[in-house]
Amino acid sequence: MPVLIALLLLAACGTATAPPPSPGVPTSGMVVATGRTPDGRFVLLSKSGEKILSVFDGAVSDETAGTWLWPPIVDSHVHLAFHPVGKELAAHGVGAVVDLGAPEGTLRTTAPLTIIASGPMITRANGYPLSSWGANGYGIECGDRACVIATIDRLAAAGARVIKLPLDTDGLTDDLVAPAVEHAHGKGLKVVVHALTNEAALRAASAGVDLLAHTPLEPLTEATVTAWRGRAVISTLAAFGGSRSAIDNLRRLRAAGVTILYGTDLGNLRVDGPSAQEMKLLSDAGLDEAAITAAMTTAPIAYWGLPLTLAAGDEATLLILDGDPRKGAYELVRPRAVIHRGQVQ
């Protein structure tokens, strides 16, 4: 029997060499995967459905000693309304995405993978993105504080878990940014900004924004880089051609203590799975293999609070790899198998 089948099979078949389960844990009808995880060696038992049932320490067999079980990839910037490839993403090991711009009605839709969504951006009258690619509901116009507050309340009630604000020259006006951030934070929502210029990025930091939707394209001043310390940036380097200034900005932001989250801007960048091009550009920005792997998996899972850590009770979604991705990040894009919600892809 191939190693893959030996790793993932119904325990009732009796063909896998696996340590016994912890006391009181039934085995019939469960998927068994044995290997190393980010926290060391253990045996993972999951329901054939969606949840991990039990995790416990156990010796890894000789057959599976070189196998790694890893949390799934998270793409922290997509537009599925433009490029509806949720099934393809799931099949390629992307377990969750952050959708940062779509019409309000999409907040009530479901997809075959976990989605954290912002819905439309809150912008000025005929501002970005309404003035360009997002004319059909990708933005909501607000010209006063009452509109901003009411819009955040409505989006949150519809299922938004993050609020997106455009802050370049044709985005939300300065006087409304801080009230938007304050109200969103009061509802437990993060705020992400589209800010490609140094001036917009600095204004965002001053207003208390949580993360940048893109690595800014314009060279950042030291003051702006420092202002972002302790916050986060979504990479999206490939979507803008991997410019030298953006790569250097990402390098400097990381050095200053900014959390790097892998993101493709899917929809504007046409990909149906993890982007090897984005990974290469992350490397150009100074991220080593372990840092690239973290930016694609463990860092966004922690940042967004996703139940994908391979702990008991988590969603049964993971990658089965032939090597430690912290020593070779490309292991993430060539998995031996993908388990998505308890199903082998």
Rosetta blueprint (number, residue, H / E / L):
1 M L
2 P L
3 V H
4 L H
5 I H
6 A H
7 L H
8 L L
9 L L
10 L E
11 A H
12 A H
13 C H
14 G L
15 T L
16 A L
17 T L
18 A L
19 P L
20 P L
21 P L
22 S L
23 P L
24 G L
25 V L
26 P L
27 T L
28 S L
29 G L
30 M E
31 V E
32 V E
33 A E
34 T E
35 G E
36 R E
37 T E
38 P L
39 D L
40 G E
41 R E
42 F E
43 V E
44 L E
45 L E
46 S E
47 K E
48 S L
49 G L
50 E L
51 K E
52 I E
53 L E
54 S E
55 V E
56 F E
57 D L
58 G L
59 A L
60 V L
61 S L
62 D H
63 E H
64 T H
65 A L
66 G L
67 T L
68 W E
69 L E
70 W E
71 P L
72 P L
73 I E
74 V E
75 D E
76 S E
77 H E
78 V E
79 H L
80 L L
81 A L
82 F L
83 H L
84 P L
85 V L
86 G H
87 K H
88 E H
89 L H
90 A H
91 A H
92 H L
93 G L
94 V E
95 G E
96 A E
97 V E
98 V E
99 D E
100 L L
101 G L
102 A L
103 P L
104 E H
105 G H
106 T H
107 L H
108 R H
109 T L
110 T L
111 A L
112 P L
113 L L
114 T E
115 I E
116 I E
117 A E
118 S L
119 G L
120 P L
121 M E
122 I E
123 T E
124 R L
125 A L
126 N L
127 G L
128 Y L
129 P L
130 L L
131 S L
132 S L
133 W L
134 G L
135 A L
136 N L
137 G L
138 Y L
139 G E
140 I E
141 E E
142 C L
143 G L
144 D L
145 R H
146 A H
147 C H
148 V H
149 I H
150 A H
151 T H
152 I H
153 D H
154 R H
155 L H
156 A H
157 A H
158 A H
159 G L
160 A L
161 R L
162 V E
163 I E
164 K E
165 L E
166 P E
167 L L
168 D L
169 T L
170 D L
171 G L
172 L L
173 T L
174 D H
175 D H
176 L H
177 V H
178 A H
179 P H
180 A H
181 V H
182 E H
183 H H
184 A H
185 H H
186 G H
187 K L
188 G L
189 L L
190 K E
191 V E
192 V E
193 V E
194 H E
195 A L
196 L L
197 T L
198 N H
199 E H
200 A H
201 A H
202 L H
203 R H
204 A H
205 A H
206 S H
207 A L
208 G L
209 V L
210 D L
211 L E
212 L E
213 A L
214 H L
215 T L
216 P L
217 L L
218 E L
219 P L
220 L L
221 T L
222 E H
223 A H
224 T H
225 V H
226 T H
227 A H
228 W L
229 R L
230 G L
231 R L
232 A E
233 V E
234 I E
235 S L
236 T L
237 L L
238 A H
239 A H
240 F H
241 G L
242 G L
243 S L
244 R H
245 S H
246 A H
247 I H
248 D H
249 N H
250 L H
251 R H
252 R H
253 L H
254 R H
255 A H
256 A L
257 G L
258 V L
259 T E
260 I E
261 L E
262 Y L
263 G L
264 T L
265 D L
266 L E
267 G L
268 N L
269 L E
270 R L
271 V L
272 D L
273 G L
274 P L
275 S L
276 A H
277 Q H
278 E H
279 M H
280 K H
281 L H
282 L H
283 S H
284 D H
285 A L
286 G L
287 L L
288 D L
289 E H
290 A H
291 A H
292 I H
293 T H
294 A H
295 A H
296 M H
297 T L
298 T H
299 A H
300 P H
301 I H
302 A H
303 Y H
304 W H
305 G L
306 L L
307 P L
308 L L
309 T L
310 L L
311 A L
312 A L
313 G L
314 D L
315 E E
316 A L
317 T L
318 L E
319 L E
320 I E
321 L E
322 D L
323 G L
324 D L
325 P L
326 R L
327 K L
328 G L
329 A H
330 Y H
331 E H
332 L H
333 V H
334 R L
335 P L
336 R L
337 A E
338 V E
339 I E
340 H E
341 R L
342 G L
343 Q E
344 V E
345 Q L
